[in-house]
């Protein structure tokens, strides 16, 4: 999969907004979805009552559901296809705080 479709390289992700843009474009490119026609839902993940990452989901046509999880402690993005199978793991170079997402 080409990261060029996202318009931003994983090494350039330095803010939550960059992360959202990259995840949205990467998920849409997986199923050839037109990115401006499908909104992404974002949910904060917690562990022991503390924020630990985000889950991103896109609901496309024909019950297509794609998702990604950002594990903040490991600073990794995991992408899952419509079957729930992980198809991509992206390490991020730059860290940013969970509270920056608010």
Secondary structure as UniProt FT lines:
FT   HELIX           3..6
FT   HELIX           10..12
FT   HELIX           16..30
FT   TURN            31..32
FT   HELIX           35..37
FT   STRAND          40..47
FT   TURN            48..49
FT   STRAND          50..59
FT   TURN            62..63
FT   STRAND          65..71
FT   TURN            72..75
FT   STRAND          76..80
FT   TURN            82..83
FT   STRAND          86..91
FT   HELIX           98..101
//
